[in-house]
Amino acid sequence: MLSTMWDRLWRMHDETKALCLVRPQALLRRFKEDHLAFSNGRRESDVDLADEMEESPAEHVGRIKSGPGGIQEGDPNEYTQRQFFGLILGPVLFVLMLLLPTPAEMEPTAQKMAAVALLMATWWMCESIPIPATSLLPIALFPLMGIMHTKQATAPYASHLIFLFMG
């Protein structure tokens, strides 16, 4: 069950990335996978892979393998160096921010908030964990760190705009 949820979060991450970067071919491919069945699925997947490689070849270099069945792409959820680096760097920056002396004009709560922001920004930029999972970190971390209560931390997620983005 946890694996299924994690895979769904990665799918949501890919959909969000395709929407934000305006990649109509990636969105169309995802729609076709989810809703349409093709009789010549093998050819269709080859065309889709070629389209994706034109858009962002660096993301596919480590996953492309050729064999008797033609060109095949490995699991896209395997961690790249960038993702693994971000997975380590995020918590390191988080701890460093907490260990640094608090500036004279800054309250300790603001420093804790900055630590959470550094962690989230690092994981967002490096795509270390899915965007939906990263966006939920404040719900867990704010109450644990004493930044704000759970009710206050979850209130922004109830905005009508947030529900619009979540679909």
N, C-alpha and C positions, 0 to 999 in steps of 0.2 A: 504494500500500500504506500509506503514511504517513497519507494522507487518510482511508482506511478505518479505520485504528487510532484516529485522532483522533476521528472520528465515533462510534466504539464507546465511547471514553472519555466523550464527552459524553452518550451514551445511559446509560451506567453512572452518571454524575453525576445525570442526571434521575431515574433509578430510586432512587438513594440518597436524593435530596431528597424524593421522593414517600413513601418509607418513613419517613424521619425526621419529616416534617411530617404524617404520617398522612393522606394524600390517596388514599382508596380509588378515586375516580373516575379519577385520573391513572394509578394502577396498573392498573385495569381496562381503560382505553383502551389502554395499552401492551400488555397481554396480548392484547387483541383484534387489535391491529395485527400482532402477531407470530404469532398462532396461529389466528385465525378469519378467514373471508372472508364479507363481507356482500354481498348482492345490491344493497342500497340504500346503498352505502358513502358516497355524497355526503351523504345525510341524517344518517347516523351521525356523520360528521366534523363537521357543523354543530352537532349536539347536544353532541359532545365539546368543541368550541371554546367553546360557550356555557357549559358547566360549568366549564371552566378559567378563563374570564374572570370568573365569579362568585367563584372561589376567590382569584385574584390578578390583578386587572385591570391593575395597573401593569406587569406583565411582558409584557402583550400590546399595550399602547397603540401602541408604535412599529412593530409588525409587522403590524397589521391594515390590509388594503387591500380596498376594495370595487370591483367591476367587473361586467362583463356576466355572469360566471359566479357571481355572488353574493359573499359575504364570504370572503376568503382570507387566510390568515396566512402571513407571510414566514418565512424560515428562522430557527428559534429560536436558532441558533448564531451569529447576528450579534452582535457585541459591543455591549452597552449602555454608557451613559456610566459607570455604576458599575463594570462589568467592566473597561473600559479604564482608568479611574482607578486601580483596584486593581492592574492589570497594571503601571502605572508606579510607583505608591506602594510596592508590595512591595519591589522592588529598591532604591528610594531609602532606605527604612527599613533594609534589610539593610546597605547601605553606610554609612549614618550610624551604625548601631550598632557597626560594625567600626572606624569612625574616631574615635568618642568615646574619651576616655581611660578606661582600665580602672579601676574603683573599687578602693580599697586592699584591701578584703576579698575581691575577686572575682579568680578566676584567669582568664587570657586564654582558656582553653578554654570557660569558662562564658559569656564574652562572645560568643564565636563561636556557641555553642549558642543564645544569646538572639537573635542576628542571624538564624539559620535559623528559629527559632520565629516571629519577627516576619514574615519573608517568607511562611512557610506560613500563619500566621493571617490575614494580609492577603489572600492569594489565596483562602483558604477563605471568609472573610467576604464578599469581593467577587465570588466565583465567577469569578475571572479565567481560570483554567484548570480543567479537570475535577478533581473531588475525587480520583479514583484517581491522576491524574498528580501532583497536589500531595502526596499521601501518600507517593509514592516519592522525593521530593526528598532526604530524609536518606540514602538509599542512595548517592546521587551526591555530596552536599555534605559529609557527615561525613568521608569519607576524604580528599577534596580539601582540606578546611580543617584536617586534622589533629586533628579532634575524637575520632575513633575509627577503627579499622580496618574494612574492608569486612565482615569476618566478624562483628564485633560489631554493626555497623550493621544487618546483614540478619537477625540472630538473632531480634529481636522479631517479624519478619514470618512466622516459622515457627511461631508459637504456634497451638495448635488453635483458639483463639477468633478469631484473625484469619482463618483459613481458613473458619470458620463465617460470618463477615460477608461474605467474598468470594464465597460460594456454592459 
